[in-house]
């Protein structure tokens, strides 16, 4: 994932990247911890398994899965579009 494009997508959705982890040598997987006005979120893109998932942190240290979609056949721009739609919903 191009980090600058991801950061721009998240900023345009009114959120802030707290931590970004990129693992290009491990199937191109990446994850980002995000802060919105009301929630702390984590987006995980697992190219090996073929999913992008958005999680919300709960007060008791658990996570709630909010969205998940297959990334097979999606390019980087399509993944960012999907993430932007989730964050702006």
N, CA, C and O atoms as CSV, one atom per row, in Angstrom:
chain,resi,resn,atom,element,x,y,z
A,1,UNK,N,N,0.849,-1.175,0.000
A,1,UNK,CA,C,0.000,0.000,0.000
A,1,UNK,C,C,0.892,1.235,0.000
A,1,UNK,O,O,1.847,1.325,0.772
A,2,UNK,N,N,0.579,2.160,-0.853
A,2,UNK,CA,C,1.304,3.424,-0.864
A,2,UNK,C,C,0.866,4.235,0.351
A,2,UNK,O,O,-0.285,4.660,0.445
A,3,UNK,N,N,1.790,4.442,1.270
A,3,UNK,CA,C,1.480,5.062,2.555
A,3,UNK,C,C,0.888,6.461,2.398
A,3,UNK,O,O,-0.067,6.797,3.099
A,4,UNK,N,N,1.420,7.274,1.511
A,4,UNK,CA,C,0.909,8.638,1.338
A,4,UNK,C,C,-0.548,8.621,0.876
A,4,UNK,O,O,-1.351,9.432,1.338
A,5,UNK,N,N,-0.893,7.712,-0.023
A,5,UNK,CA,C,-2.274,7.613,-0.513
A,5,UNK,C,C,-3.214,7.168,0.607
A,5,UNK,O,O,-4.328,7.679,0.725
A,6,UNK,N,N,-2.770,6.227,1.419
A,6,UNK,CA,C,-3.577,5.766,2.545
A,6,UNK,C,C,-3.810,6.896,3.543
A,6,UNK,O,O,-4.942,7.113,3.974
A,7,UNK,N,N,-2.754,7.617,3.914
A,7,UNK,CA,C,-2.879,8.721,4.864
A,7,UNK,C,C,-3.833,9.783,4.318
A,7,UNK,O,O,-4.660,10.314,5.059
A,8,UNK,N,N,-3.721,10.093,3.023
A,8,UNK,CA,C,-4.585,11.096,2.411
A,8,UNK,C,C,-6.041,10.645,2.453
A,8,UNK,O,O,-6.925,11.440,2.771
A,9,UNK,N,N,-6.296,9.395,2.142
A,9,UNK,CA,C,-7.641,8.835,2.184
A,9,UNK,C,C,-8.238,8.969,3.582
A,9,UNK,O,O,-9.385,9.387,3.736
A,10,UNK,N,N,-7.470,8.620,4.578
A,10,UNK,CA,C,-7.960,8.648,5.957
A,10,UNK,C,C,-8.182,10.081,6.423
A,10,UNK,O,O,-9.180,10.367,7.085
A,11,UNK,N,N,-7.265,10.984,6.087
A,11,UNK,CA,C,-7.438,12.401,6.454
A,11,UNK,C,C,-8.687,12.991,5.802
A,11,UNK,O,O,-9.440,13.719,6.448
A,12,UNK,N,N,-8.906,12.679,4.530
A,12,UNK,CA,C,-10.083,13.199,3.821
A,12,UNK,C,C,-11.382,12.680,4.428
A,12,UNK,O,O,-12.427,13.315,4.292
A,13,UNK,N,N,-11.324,11.552,5.086
A,13,UNK,CA,C,-12.505,10.997,5.750
A,13,UNK,C,C,-12.670,11.561,7.163
A,13,UNK,O,O,-13.578,11.156,7.889
A,14,UNK,N,N,-11.798,12.491,7.553
A,14,UNK,CA,C,-11.928,13.129,8.862
A,14,UNK,C,C,-11.313,12.353,9.999
A,14,UNK,O,O,-11.691,12.543,11.155
A,15,UNK,N,N,-10.376,11.485,9.696
A,15,UNK,CA,C,-9.732,10.661,10.728
A,15,UNK,C,C,-8.226,10.883,10.687
A,15,UNK,O,O,-7.709,11.606,9.836
A,16,UNK,N,N,-7.537,10.247,11.624
A,16,UNK,CA,C,-6.087,10.408,11.749
A,16,UNK,C,C,-5.433,9.040,11.894
A,16,UNK,O,O,-5.934,8.181,12.620
A,17,UNK,N,N,-4.322,8.840,11.209
A,17,UNK,CA,C,-3.560,7.607,11.338
A,17,UNK,C,C,-2.698,7.704,12.593
A,17,UNK,O,O,-1.933,8.654,12.755
A,18,UNK,N,N,-2.823,6.730,13.469
A,18,UNK,CA,C,-1.997,6.666,14.675
A,18,UNK,C,C,-0.748,5.835,14.432
A,18,UNK,O,O,0.354,6.233,14.811
A,19,UNK,N,N,-0.922,4.680,13.800
A,19,UNK,CA,C,0.186,3.762,13.509
A,19,UNK,C,C,-0.103,3.098,12.168
A,19,UNK,O,O,-1.236,2.706,11.887
A,20,UNK,N,N,0.936,2.977,11.343
A,20,UNK,CA,C,0.816,2.264,10.075
A,20,UNK,C,C,1.888,1.189,10.048
A,20,UNK,O,O,3.062,1.465,10.295
A,21,UNK,N,N,1.479,-0.046,9.744
A,21,UNK,CA,C,2.410,-1.165,9.633
A,21,UNK,C,C,2.283,-1.733,8.227
A,21,UNK,O,O,1.196,-2.114,7.795
A,22,UNK,N,N,3.394,-1.784,7.529
A,22,UNK,CA,C,3.411,-2.294,6.167
A,22,UNK,C,C,4.329,-3.510,6.132
A,22,UNK,O,O,5.452,-3.465,6.635
A,23,UNK,N,N,3.850,-4.581,5.541
A,23,UNK,CA,C,4.623,-5.819,5.472
A,23,UNK,C,C,4.729,-6.271,4.018
A,23,UNK,O,O,4.157,-7.298,3.653
A,24,UNK,N,N,5.458,-5.512,3.170
A,24,UNK,CA,C,5.513,-5.841,1.743
A,24,UNK,C,C,6.112,-7.211,1.455
A,24,UNK,O,O,5.761,-7.837,0.455
A,25,UNK,N,N,6.996,-7.680,2.302
A,25,UNK,CA,C,7.597,-8.993,2.094
A,25,UNK,C,C,6.712,-10.130,2.553
A,25,UNK,O,O,7.035,-11.295,2.320
A,26,UNK,N,N,5.609,-9.822,3.195
A,26,UNK,CA,C,4.685,-10.836,3.709
A,26,UNK,C,C,3.352,-10.671,2.991
A,26,UNK,O,O,2.367,-10.227,3.581
A,27,UNK,N,N,3.332,-11.034,1.707
A,27,UNK,CA,C,2.130,-11.004,0.868
A,27,UNK,C,C,1.585,-9.596,0.643
A,27,UNK,O,O,0.473,-9.453,0.135
A,28,UNK,N,N,2.329,-8.557,1.002
A,28,UNK,CA,C,1.840,-7.187,0.832
A,28,UNK,C,C,0.814,-6.786,1.878
A,28,UNK,O,O,0.047,-5.846,1.667
A,29,UNK,N,N,0.794,-7.490,3.003
A,29,UNK,CA,C,-0.163,-7.176,4.065
A,29,UNK,C,C,0.182,-5.844,4.727
A,29,UNK,O,O,1.345,-5.444,4.767
A,30,UNK,N,N,-0.835,-5.167,5.242
A,30,UNK,CA,C,-0.629,-3.929,5.991
A,30,UNK,C,C,-1.784,-3.727,6.965
A,30,UNK,O,O,-2.838,-4.350,6.847
A,31,UNK,N,N,-1.556,-2.840,7.931
A,31,UNK,CA,C,-2.600,-2.489,8.892
A,31,UNK,C,C,-2.388,-1.050,9.329
A,31,UNK,O,O,-1.266,-0.545,9.325
A,32,UNK,N,N,-3.479,-0.396,9.705
A,32,UNK,CA,C,-3.398,0.976,10.202
A,32,UNK,C,C,-4.339,1.126,11.390
A,32,UNK,O,O,-5.481,0.667,11.359
A,33,UNK,N,N,-3.847,1.765,12.417
A,33,UNK,CA,C,-4.660,2.121,13.573
A,33,UNK,C,C,-5.093,3.564,13.348
A,33,UNK,O,O,-4.264,4.425,13.056
A,34,UNK,N,N,-6.389,3.829,13.482
A,34,UNK,CA,C,-6.993,5.095,13.092
A,34,UNK,C,C,-7.812,5.655,14.248
A,34,UNK,O,O,-8.453,4.911,14.989
A,35,UNK,N,N,-7.780,6.974,14.391
A,35,UNK,CA,C,-8.622,7.645,15.381
A,35,UNK,C,C,-9.607,8.547,14.658
A,35,UNK,O,O,-9.210,9.422,13.888
A,36,UNK,N,N,-10.893,8.333,14.905
A,36,UNK,CA,C,-11.923,9.245,14.417
A,36,UNK,C,C,-12.349,10.110,15.600
A,36,UNK,O,O,-11.797,9.986,16.693
A,37,UNK,N,N,-13.315,10.972,15.387
A,37,UNK,CA,C,-13.777,11.804,16.508
A,37,UNK,C,C,-14.349,10.959,17.635
A,37,UNK,O,O,-14.272,11.348,18.801
A,38,UNK,N,N,-14.917,9.818,17.304
A,38,UNK,CA,C,-15.573,9.028,18.355
A,38,UNK,C,C,-15.007,7.633,18.568
A,38,UNK,O,O,-15.277,7.025,19.604
A,39,UNK,N,N,-14.228,7.100,17.622
A,39,UNK,CA,C,-13.786,5.710,17.732
A,39,UNK,C,C,-12.306,5.552,17.412
A,39,UNK,O,O,-11.716,6.338,16.670
A,40,UNK,N,N,-11.732,4.514,17.995
A,40,UNK,CA,C,-10.411,4.044,17.593
A,40,UNK,C,C,-10.644,2.804,16.741
A,40,UNK,O,O,-11.289,1.849,17.174
A,41,UNK,N,N,-10.106,2.834,15.517
A,41,UNK,CA,C,-10.346,1.776,14.552
A,41,UNK,C,C,-9.039,1.136,14.122
A,41,UNK,O,O,-7.960,1.704,14.291
A,42,UNK,N,N,-9.160,-0.055,13.566
A,42,UNK,CA,C,-8.013,-0.725,12.966
A,42,UNK,C,C,-8.475,-1.304,11.633
A,42,UNK,O,O,-9.473,-2.022,11.567
A,43,UNK,N,N,-7.742,-0.985,10.582
A,43,UNK,CA,C,-8.018,-1.572,9.277
A,43,UNK,C,C,-6.880,-2.523,8.961
A,43,UNK,O,O,-5.708,-2.163,9.075
A,44,UNK,N,N,-7.228,-3.742,8.562
A,44,UNK,CA,C,-6.252,-4.785,8.278
A,44,UNK,C,C,-6.489,-5.273,6.851
A,44,UNK,O,O,-7.596,-5.678,6.497
A,45,UNK,N,N,-5.439,-5.229,6.040
A,45,UNK,CA,C,-5.521,-5.743,4.681
A,45,UNK,C,C,-4.613,-6.971,4.598
A,45,UNK,O,O,-3.389,-6.865,4.674
A,46,UNK,N,N,-5.230,-8.111,4.442
A,46,UNK,CA,C,-4.523,-9.384,4.408
A,46,UNK,C,C,-4.624,-9.942,2.990
A,46,UNK,O,O,-5.613,-10.584,2.635
A,47,UNK,N,N,-3.605,-9.695,2.192
A,47,UNK,CA,C,-3.633,-10.155,0.805
A,47,UNK,C,C,-3.488,-11.667,0.685
A,47,UNK,O,O,-3.952,-12.247,-0.297
A,48,UNK,N,N,-2.866,-12.309,1.644
A,48,UNK,CA,C,-2.734,-13.758,1.581
A,48,UNK,C,C,-4.106,-14.427,1.699
A,48,UNK,O,O,-4.433,-15.338,0.939
A,49,UNK,N,N,-4.887,-13.966,2.650
A,49,UNK,CA,C,-6.236,-14.506,2.840
A,49,UNK,C,C,-7.250,-13.831,1.916
A,49,UNK,O,O,-8.315,-14.386,1.646
A,50,UNK,N,N,-6.911,-12.616,1.426
A,50,UNK,CA,C,-7.764,-11.941,0.463
A,50,UNK,C,C,-8.856,-11.064,1.040
A,50,UNK,O,O,-9.927,-10.940,0.445
A,51,UNK,N,N,-8.600,-10.440,2.209
A,51,UNK,CA,C,-9.622,-9.634,2.869
A,51,UNK,C,C,-9.075,-8.296,3.327
A,51,UNK,O,O,-7.888,-8.163,3.626
A,52,UNK,N,N,-9.965,-7.295,3.378
A,52,UNK,CA,C,-9.700,-6.065,4.117
A,52,UNK,C,C,-10.820,-5.956,5.144
A,52,UNK,O,O,-11.998,-6.108,4.820
A,53,UNK,N,N,-10.436,-5.692,6.375
A,53,UNK,CA,C,-11.382,-5.694,7.491
A,53,UNK,C,C,-11.212,-4.422,8.305
A,53,UNK,O,O,-10.092,-3.973,8.547
A,54,UNK,N,N,-12.333,-3.843,8.726
A,54,UNK,CA,C,-12.319,-2.682,9.607
A,54,UNK,C,C,-12.852,-3.104,10.962
A,54,UNK,O,O,-13.948,-3.654,11.069
A,55,UNK,N,N,-12.062,-2.839,12.000
A,55,UNK,CA,C,-12.394,-3.201,13.374
A,55,UNK,C,C,-12.539,-1.938,14.225
A,55,UNK,O,O,-11.873,-0.933,13.974
A,56,UNK,N,N,-13.410,-1.997,15.228
A,56,UNK,CA,C,-13.533,-0.923,16.217
A,56,UNK,C,C,-13.061,-1.454,17.566
A,56,UNK,O,O,-13.451,-2.541,17.993
A,57,UNK,N,N,-12.214,-0.666,18.228
A,57,UNK,CA,C,-11.747,-1.039,19.565
A,57,UNK,C,C,-12.861,-0.790,20.568
A,57,UNK,O,O,-13.497,0.264,20.557
A,58,UNK,N,N,-13.091,-1.762,21.431
A,58,UNK,CA,C,-14.091,-1.643,22.484
A,58,UNK,C,C,-13.398,-1.333,23.809
A,58,UNK,O,O,-12.210,-1.617,23.960
A,59,UNK,N,N,-14.116,-0.760,24.763
A,59,UNK,CA,C,-13.498,-0.374,26.036
A,59,UNK,C,C,-12.843,-1.523,26.808
A,59,UNK,O,O,-11.918,-1.290,27.585
A,60,UNK,N,N,-13.303,-2.737,26.608
A,60,UNK,CA,C,-12.773,-3.875,27.370
A,60,UNK,C,C,-11.631,-4.594,26.642
A,60,UNK,O,O,-11.371,-5.766,26.913
A,61,UNK,N,N,-10.952,-3.907,25.729
A,61,UNK,CA,C,-9.800,-4.425,24.990
A,61,UNK,C,C,-10.166,-5.401,23.879
A,61,UNK,O,O,-9.275,-5.901,23.194
A,62,UNK,N,N,-11.453,-5.687,23.680
A,62,UNK,CA,C,-11.871,-6.521,22.551
A,62,UNK,C,C,-12.048,-5.640,21.321
A,62,UNK,O,O,-11.958,-4.416,21.406
A,63,UNK,N,N,-12.302,-6.275,20.175
A,63,UNK,CA,C,-12.577,-5.550,18.944
A,63,UNK,C,C,-13.872,-6.051,18.337
A,63,UNK,O,O,-14.226,-7.225,18.454
A,64,UNK,N,N,-14.568,-5.137,17.687
A,64,UNK,CA,C,-15.806,-5.466,16.984
A,64,UNK,C,C,-15.557,-5.303,15.484
A,64,UNK,O,O,-15.108,-4.248,15.036
A,65,UNK,N,N,-15.847,-6.339,14.720
A,65,UNK,CA,C,-15.681,-6.250,13.270
A,65,UNK,C,C,-16.839,-5.437,12.700
A,65,UNK,O,O,-18.005,-5.779,12.894
A,66,UNK,N,N,-16.503,-4.355,11.991
A,66,UNK,CA,C,-17.510,-3.485,11.400
A,66,UNK,C,C,-17.779,-3.819,9.940
A,66,UNK,O,O,-18.932,-3.858,9.510
A,67,UNK,N,N,-16.715,-4.061,9.176
A,67,UNK,CA,C,-16.840,-4.334,7.744
A,67,UNK,C,C,-15.745,-5.314,7.330
A,67,UNK,O,O,-14.672,-5.376,7.931
A,68,UNK,N,N,-16.052,-6.069,6.292
A,68,UNK,CA,C,-15.045,-6.947,5.700
A,68,UNK,C,C,-15.440,-7.197,4.244
A,68,UNK,O,O,-16.610,-7.419,3.933
A,69,UNK,N,N,-14.445,-7.158,3.365
A,69,UNK,CA,C,-14.708,-7.387,1.953
A,69,UNK,C,C,-13.493,-8.070,1.332
A,69,UNK,O,O,-12.357,-7.850,1.751
A,70,UNK,N,N,-13.752,-8.893,0.339
A,70,UNK,CA,C,-12.674,-9.568,-0.382
A,70,UNK,C,C,-11.910,-8.548,-1.223
A,70,UNK,O,O,-12.508,-7.662,-1.834
A,71,UNK,N,N,-10.578,-8.681,-1.249
A,71,UNK,CA,C,-9.747,-7.765,-2.039
A,71,UNK,C,C,-9.255,-8.413,-3.328
A,71,UNK,O,O,-8.529,-7.784,-4.099
A,72,UNK,N,N,-9.637,-9.645,-3.567
A,72,UNK,CA,C,-9.233,-10.323,-4.794
A,72,UNK,C,C,-9.754,-9.506,-5.986
A,72,UNK,O,O,-10.951,-9.243,-6.098
A,73,UNK,N,N,-8.839,-9.117,-6.861
A,73,UNK,CA,C,-9.216,-8.351,-8.040
A,73,UNK,C,C,-9.331,-6.854,-7.828
A,73,UNK,O,O,-9.551,-6.114,-8.787
A,74,UNK,N,N,-9.187,-6.387,-6.589
A,74,UNK,CA,C,-9.250,-4.951,-6.323
A,74,UNK,C,C,-7.847,-4.359,-6.375
A,74,UNK,O,O,-6.913,-4.921,-5.803
A,75,UNK,N,N,-7.694,-3.223,-7.061
A,75,UNK,CA,C,-6.411,-2.538,-7.036
A,75,UNK,C,C,-6.368,-1.603,-5.822
A,75,UNK,O,O,-7.341,-1.493,-5.076
A,76,UNK,N,N,-5.247,-0.946,-5.640
A,76,UNK,CA,C,-5.064,-0.099,-4.471
A,76,UNK,C,C,-6.116,1.008,-4.390
A,76,UNK,O,O,-6.627,1.298,-3.309
A,77,UNK,N,N,-6.436,1.618,-5.510
A,77,UNK,CA,C,-7.424,2.700,-5.520
A,77,UNK,C,C,-8.801,2.193,-5.110
A,77,UNK,O,O,-9.516,2.879,-4.380
A,78,UNK,N,N,-9.179,1.011,-5.564
A,78,UNK,CA,C,-10.472,0.432,-5.186
A,78,UNK,C,C,-10.513,0.113,-3.688
A,78,UNK,O,O,-11.544,0.294,-3.039
A,79,UNK,N,N,-9.400,-0.357,-3.150
A,79,UNK,CA,C,-9.329,-0.626,-1.706
A,79,UNK,C,C,-9.478,0.672,-0.930
A,79,UNK,O,O,-10.208,0.720,0.061
A,80,UNK,N,N,-8.795,1.727,-1.367
A,80,UNK,CA,C,-8.905,3.026,-0.690
A,80,UNK,C,C,-10.320,3.592,-0.800
A,80,UNK,O,O,-10.823,4.189,0.152
A,81,UNK,N,N,-10.957,3.412,-1.937
A,81,UNK,CA,C,-12.342,3.866,-2.093
A,81,UNK,C,C,-13.260,3.164,-1.104
A,81,UNK,O,O,-14.126,3.789,-0.491
A,82,UNK,N,N,-13.060,1.859,-0.955
A,82,UNK,CA,C,-13.876,1.101,-0.002
A,82,UNK,C,C,-13.639,1.589,1.427
A,82,UNK,O,O,-14.590,1.802,2.179
A,83,UNK,N,N,-12.374,1.764,1.799
A,83,UNK,CA,C,-12.042,2.247,3.135
A,83,UNK,C,C,-12.644,3.635,3.362
A,83,UNK,O,O,-13.204,3.896,4.427
A,84,UNK,N,N,-12.537,4.509,2.392
A,84,UNK,CA,C,-13.104,5.873,2.510
A,84,UNK,C,C,-14.612,5.794,2.751
A,84,UNK,O,O,-15.144,6.523,3.588
A,85,UNK,N,N,-15.293,4.923,2.031
A,85,UNK,CA,C,-16.750,4.810,2.218
A,85,UNK,C,C,-17.098,4.306,3.617
A,85,UNK,O,O,-18.074,4.754,4.218
A,86,UNK,N,N,-16.295,3.374,4.130
A,86,UNK,CA,C,-16.541,2.886,5.495
A,86,UNK,C,C,-16.352,3.986,6.521
A,86,UNK,O,O,-17.155,4.124,7.443
A,87,UNK,N,N,-15.292,4.770,6.367
A,87,UNK,CA,C,-14.967,5.803,7.352
A,87,UNK,C,C,-15.947,6.964,7.305
A,87,UNK,O,O,-16.160,7.630,8.318
A,88,UNK,N,N,-16.544,7.216,6.153
A,88,UNK,CA,C,-17.454,8.349,6.024
A,88,UNK,C,C,-18.906,7.973,6.285
A,88,UNK,O,O,-19.782,8.837,6.268
A,89,UNK,N,N,-19.164,6.706,6.523
A,89,UNK,CA,C,-20.552,6.249,6.782
A,89,UNK,C,C,-21.017,6.654,8.153
A,89,UNK,O,O,-22.149,6.355,8.534
